Amino acid sequence: MMNFNHLEKFIDSLGPDKKVPGCNCIVYHKHKKVFEHSAGVLDLDTNVPFTTKTQCFMYSITKLVTAVAALQLWEQGKYGMNEPLFYYLPEFKTMNTRTNINGDDYDIELAKNRITIHHLLTMTAGFNYDFSDFTLKSLYRRTDYKYTTREFATGLSKMTLMFEPGTAWRYSLCYDLLGAFIEVVSGMPFAEYVKKNIFEPLGMKDSTFSLDEADMSRFASQYTYDYKQDAVVKTKLENSHQLSPNYTSGGAGMISTAEDCIKLAEALCNGGVGATKKRILASSTVDLMRADHMYDLKNIKIDVDPGYSYGIGVRTMVNPAAAGAPANCNDFGWAGLAGSYMLIDPEAEISLFYTQHVIGYLYEHVQPRLRNITYTALEY
């Protein structure tokens, strides 16, 4: 038995009066769709319904796709996780890092540790998420904002790291750098590799890395929540992480729909096999993806939700009590800047995808409640 009345009411409660113009949620249990509901509109001025086919910027949901792509190449023996990054991107052979940090004051020294592929996969390489870093500004000026994915990586190689690689965790541009790494290792443009090896096998026909004018009628307007006004403000329909037309962001560049993203969630929930019966990863690799990769950094702050640690591109549950989650919750996944949220739990056989297109509004309110209501709904 299952009863999703509470979940439907919760989604409805987020509608335009509660600062979310439009949203939707899809839930699968035991690899069958058991819930789908949409509320609100694409745009507050036009009142076109928000549906599961509505396209949005998925921002950091992209990191799951990039993680899958990198792990596919690892399965093929294209690289070893503990190998230095400079084997593939030579400009990363020597890096500077901050030392003797005292507030805003610090020294700069040559990093002792080499950046490895595993450091990129687990956000422990030492980079930041600062697009205004002077080394990147230099890249923007030099290329007139027309830099490629590979050129962006070269720009990152000139950054001063925040810490010695492998000694701390920091959410950063690691996955944008992985996009360039995937291009080098696969011999294909990042977007082309993802399309051929993830989107097409899973039937994700509405997923892309570039805006298509033909699809604009079903693209949701993007809003930002303004705390001073206690209201949402429509913003320009652009991805702030995609600054060049020649660059594909492995960290935040994907455009997709709830109907497409749940296909990826379901494949990862089903040991790497999608509803199309196509395998994108081995089941053991999915387990590696969701493993706690912070095992040797237990005293280091990891900026994910309470109760979770970090795997490869995903949060991963380690303590349901600390998370305020149901005791049988063993999920992994991630979320995006505009509020999209993916949850995958192979043990409970649950996959969930939620979409909104509002930056900065109530992530901590919406996502834990979606999780908790879903788990308990399956028992009523």
Sequence and secondary structure as in RCSB ss.txt:
>XXXX:A:sequence
MMNFNHLEKFIDSLGPDKKVPGCNCIVYHKHKKVFEHSAGVLDLDTNVPFTTKTQCFMYSITKLVTAVAALQLWE
QGKYGMNEPLFYYLPEFKTMNTRTNINGDDYDIELAKNRITIHHLLTMTAGFNYDFSDFTLKSLYRRTDYKYTTR
EFATGLSKMTLMFEPGTAWRYSLCYDLLGAFIEVVSGMPFAEYVKKNIFEPLGMKDSTFSLDEADMSRFASQYTY
DYKQDAVVKTKLENSHQLSPNYTSGGAGMISTAEDCIKLAEALCNGGVGATKKRILASSTVDLMRADHMYDLKNI
KIDVDPGYSYGIGVRTMVNPAAAGAPANCNDFGWAGLAGSYMLIDPEAEISLFYTQHVIGYLYEHVQPRLRNITY
TALEY
>XXXX:A:secstr
    HHHHHHHHHTSGGGT SEEEEEEEETTEEEEEEEEEBS TTT  B  TT BEE GGGHHHHHHHHHHHHHH
TTS  TTSBGGGTSGGGSS EEEEEEETTEEEEEE SS  BHHHHHTT S     TT HHHHHHHHHHTT   HH
HHHHHHTTSEESS TTS     THHHHHHHHHHHHHSS HHHHHIIIIIHHHT TT BSS  GGGGGGB   EEE
ETTTTEEEE  SS TT   TT   TTT  EE HHHHHHHHHHHHTTTB TTS BSS HHHHHHHHS TTTT TTS
   S TTEEE SSSEEES HHHHT  TT   EEEE TTS EEEEETTTTEEEEEEE EETS HHHHHHHHHHHHH
HHTT 
